[in-house]
Amino acid sequence: MKRKAKILFIQKASATEYKVLLGRRISSNESFWWIPGGSVEVGESDFEAGLRELGEELFLTYDFTKALDRFITTHTIPSVVEYKSSQAENIIFLVPIESESLIPVPSIKDEFEEMAWFDLVDLPKNMSREFSYIEQQFEYAVRAV
């Protein structure tokens, strides 16, 4: 079975408000929002695959690379959510970004039509079908980061 790795950036806007970065994709005439990432290739760790996929899909600015570097330089792995869908085993790395104001979304290289920050409690209605696999644990996992 295929393995897929995704990286979810999380920004804590206040003590109770969290924002997550999602991208909108179009597939088979369907528009949906989901987390950047893709397939793990032979010889890669899950986190390396997530980083590679980010590099292929987005132009990350300093705030995003700084958040990732905290894990890369210390050889640690962010908190994760794992789930199995009908097509793949999936792992989502939860990467917190610390900033006093909302960070602008990164520019898109490939795969997405747009990127946007969403309030954790007000996610778009057209989330990827994969969201159904983790919907119940998603909010708890993000708030625990």
SULPEVEN-V996256 format. One record per pair of residues at least 4 apart in sequence whose C-alpha atoms are under 8 Angstrom apart, sorted by the first residue. I is the first residue (numbers start at 0). J is the second residue. Records with the same first field share a line. If there is no record, write none. Layout:
I=J + J
//
This chain:
0=86 + 87 + 88
1=38 + 39 + 86 + 87 + 88
2=38 + 39 + 87 + 88 + 89 + 90
3=36 + 37 + 38 + 39 + 45 + 87 + 88 + 89 + 90
4=36 + 37 + 38 + 39 + 45 + 46 + 48 + 49 + 89 + 90 + 91 + 92
5=34 + 35 + 36 + 37 + 49 + 52 + 89 + 90 + 91 + 92
6=34 + 35 + 36 + 49 + 50 + 53 + 91 + 92 + 93 + 94
7=19 + 20 + 21 + 34 + 35 + 91 + 92 + 93 + 94
8=19 + 20 + 63 + 93 + 94 + 95 + 96
9=17 + 18 + 19 + 20 + 93 + 94 + 95 + 96 + 141
10=17 + 18 + 19 + 95 + 96 + 97 + 98 + 101
11=15 + 16 + 17 + 18 + 95 + 96 + 97
12=16 + 17 + 18 + 99 + 100 + 101
13=17
16=118 + 119
17=118 + 119 + 141 + 142
18=116 + 117 + 118 + 119
19=116 + 117 + 118 + 119
20=34 + 104 + 114 + 115 + 116 + 117
21=32 + 33 + 34 + 35 + 114 + 115 + 116 + 117
22=32 + 33 + 34 + 35 + 111 + 112 + 113 + 114 + 115
23=30 + 31 + 32 + 33 + 111 + 112 + 113 + 114
24=30 + 31 + 32 + 33 + 110 + 111 + 112 + 113
25=29 + 30 + 31 + 111 + 112
26=30
30=125
31=125 + 126 + 127
32=123 + 125 + 126 + 127
33=126 + 127
35=52 + 53 + 56
36=48 + 49 + 52 + 53
37=48 + 49 + 52
38=48
39=43 + 44 + 45 + 48 + 49
40=48
43=47 + 48
44=48
45=49 + 90
46=50 + 76 + 92
47=51
48=52
49=53 + 92
50=54
51=55
52=56
53=57 + 59
54=58 + 59
55=108 + 109
56=107 + 108 + 109 + 110 + 111
57=105 + 106 + 107 + 108 + 109
58=105 + 106 + 107 + 108
59=63 + 64 + 105 + 106
60=64 + 105
61=65
62=66 + 96 + 102
63=67 + 96
64=68
65=69
66=70 + 94 + 95 + 96 + 97
67=71 + 94
68=72
69=73
70=74 + 75 + 76 + 77
71=75
76=92
77=92 + 93 + 94
78=92 + 93 + 94 + 144
79=90 + 91 + 92 + 93
80=90 + 91 + 92 + 93 + 137 + 140
81=88 + 89 + 90 + 91
82=88 + 89 + 90 + 132 + 133
83=87 + 88 + 89 + 132
84=88 + 89 + 129 + 132
93=141 + 144
94=144
95=144
98=102
104=114 + 115 + 116
105=114
106=114
107=111 + 112 + 113 + 114
117=121 + 122 + 123
118=122
119=138
120=138
122=126
126=130
129=133
130=134
133=137
134=138
136=140
137=141
138=142
139=143
140=144
//
